[in-house]
Amino acid sequence: MSCTRLLFALLTLSSLYSAKAQTGSLSINTDGSTADGSALLDVKSTNQGILVPRMNAQQRGLISSPATGLLVYQTDGTAGFYFYNGTAWTSLSASGTTGPKGDKGDTGATGLPGATGPEGATGPIGLTGPAGSTGAPGIQGNKGDTGLTGATGPEGATGPAGQGVPTGGTTGQVLSKIDGANYNTQWTTPSAGGGASLYTTDGTLTGNRTITLGGNTLDFAGTGSLGLNDNALRLRAASNGNHFLKYDASTDGPHLSGLTGGKLSYGAGGTNTALSWSNSGVDIIGSRVLIDGSSNGVFLNGSSSSRVYVSNGVDINGSSNGVYLSGSGVFVNSGSNRFSLPTSRGTNGQVLITNGSGSTSWGFLAGSPSIPTAYPNVEVSTAFTSQQAISSLSTGSTFTTLNFPSSNGANAVLTGSNTWNGTTFTVGSEGAGWYQITGNFVGVSSGSNGAFNIGYQVVLDKNSRFGTSPNAGTYPLAFTTYDSSSSSLFLKNHSLLQTVVYLSAGDNLSFRAQSFGDSTIAYTSTDGSSNVQIVRIR
């Protein structure tokens, strides 16, 4: 601005405001105050300001030879005040460099002492000091003199002679006790023996013998037989009386018992087992078990083919039209009336369906609960009811398998023998088709459904190909996208999975997850916002 223009402006202002000039100073105001002595121009107002020249950047650049310190206001680009520093125009809005650190201030006065804290807990009792040294032992007294040896007493009288084996005896007698007061014995004749020997020189019985032991008797017949009556012959010591052979009056036959089982053998030394039994059953060992002994009986073959063969079939109604079981199936009736039955058990809800020519199979009738009457059909609808921790990226390639409730949603119906156990959806024998899988997953704080800024990525794993520790180059069937909102309330805490896939019978799907945080564990929400739907669309 030229001096003429500045003078004109000042004169104009002086007509509106009171202007007073001091030596070297000029004041412009409405209250008539003088200028501050340190200012060449002192402008004062409470409701107006000073306007400097305003122009755009191009106009500012056309100022010829700007003076150092020249000030203008730029209206475009980075608007604001600019001054010329002698070399270039500089924005007053730009941040300057940080000035040097000021001197350290004086130390403040010492504050009042704080209140005395509570008395600390009593410390532990110190260790017991070492025991004092043992005092010196007293002087040992003198050993007394050995007493004189006493005189030997007189020899006692000789006792009576002991009972020896009695002499004499006759053929067939046995040595027995006389009474229970001493060890005296005598030769006696057995009451039922008639004085005859129990055995002859060749080992055969010489006659009937009866031996009584503790009230039980053993009868030895002259022909060599042994009679047990109703008394058991224990096969082991009395401490284990579970192994015995006895006569059973209820069946009028023998009763053989073993604690955990037993066996019947044949051959030299009984080395070949013919029959054995235990609490698991009875094993009949050999090539076969033949009942009736003819071709019209039941023949159980013990060969490698291992079969039960009923000749002429099983006659149910007394005619030739029976049931025939073979390795290739089950057949009912014969001739043109013959039909077969499936060799498998089928699955829940299936019925037996015939082709009209004698062959049958398990299947589903149209309109049954196992085949949808209309598409789409919601197979699975579930949501987290308990919180699950999701591993962070710091675990490397480890993914967490999501565990939903095994029970299905109220409006979802599994069809085609499909199954859901909370972690895996498996396509049944009648379930092949196109499926739409949708999942919504929200990360929350641990122990609550509060907002959290870290969510988790979810991948759809088909037939466990991806797994929980996938190798490089292994990819999932599908994976989620996540919300990248700039708001911290939603930043990466919400991800969405949507895909359509064809699944064959036997295929299975699982959901694996990993936190978006490098070292932060994410947690699943339990308010229904983390959920999965599997819909069969055709």
HELIX and SHEET records of a PDB file:
HELIX    1   1 CYS A    3  LEU A   16  1                                  14    
HELIX    2   2 ALA A   57  GLY A   61  1                                   5    
HELIX    3   3 ALA A  268  GLY A  270  5                                   3    
HELIX    4   4 GLY A  335  ASN A  337  5                                   3    
HELIX    5   5 LEU A  393  THR A  395  5                                   3    
SHEET    1   A 3 SER A  18  GLN A  22  0                                        
SHEET    2   A 3 SER A  25  ASN A  29 -1                                        
SHEET    3   A 3 LEU A  41  VAL A  43  1                                        
SHEET    1   B 4 ARG A  54  MET A  55  0                                        
SHEET    2   B 4 LEU A  71  GLN A  74  1                                        
SHEET    3   B 4 GLY A  80  TYR A  84 -1                                        
SHEET    4   B 4 TRP A  89  SER A  91 -1                                        
SHEET    1   C 2 VAL A 174  LYS A 177  0                                        
SHEET    2   C 2 THR A 185  THR A 188 -1                                        
SHEET    1   D 3 ARG A 209  LEU A 213  0                                        
SHEET    2   D 3 ASN A 216  PHE A 220 -1                                        
SHEET    3   D 3 LEU A 226  GLY A 227 -1                                        
SHEET    1   E 3 LEU A 233  ARG A 234  0                                        
SHEET    2   E 3 PHE A 244  ASP A 248 -1                                        
SHEET    3   E 3 GLY A 253  SER A 257 -1                                        
SHEET    1   F 3 GLY A 261  TYR A 266  0                                        
SHEET    2   F 3 ASN A 272  SER A 278 -1                                        
SHEET    3   F 3 GLY A 281  ILE A 284 -1                                        
SHEET    1   G 3 ARG A 288  ILE A 291  0                                        
SHEET    2   G 3 VAL A 298  ASN A 301 -1                                        
SHEET    3   G 3 ARG A 307  VAL A 310 -1                                        
SHEET    1   H 3 VAL A 323  SER A 326  0                                        
SHEET    2   H 3 GLY A 329  VAL A 332 -1                                        
SHEET    3   H 3 PHE A 339  LEU A 341 -1                                        
SHEET    1   I 2 VAL A 351  THR A 354  0                                        
SHEET    2   I 2 THR A 360  GLY A 363 -1                                        
SHEET    1   J 5 ASN A 377  ALA A 383  0                                        
SHEET    2   J 5 ASN A 531  ARG A 536 -1                                        
SHEET    3   J 5 GLY A 433  VAL A 444 -1                                        
SHEET    4   J 5 HIS A 494  LEU A 503 -1                                        
SHEET    5   J 5 THR A 481  TYR A 482 -1                                        
SHEET    1   K 5 ASN A 377  ALA A 383  0                                        
SHEET    2   K 5 ASN A 531  ARG A 536 -1                                        
SHEET    3   K 5 GLY A 433  VAL A 444 -1                                        
SHEET    4   K 5 ALA A 522  THR A 524 -1                                        
SHEET    5   K 5 ALA A 389  ILE A 390 -1                                        
SHEET    1   L 4 THR A 400  THR A 401  0                                        
SHEET    2   L 4 ASN A 508  SER A 515 -1                                        
SHEET    3   L 4 THR A 424  THR A 426 -1                                        
SHEET    4   L 4 THR A 419  TRP A 420 -1                                        
SHEET    1   M 4 THR A 400  THR A 401  0                                        
SHEET    2   M 4 ASN A 508  SER A 515 -1                                        
SHEET    3   M 4 TYR A 456  LYS A 462 -1                                        
SHEET    4   M 4 ALA A 478  PHE A 479 -1                                        
END                                                                             
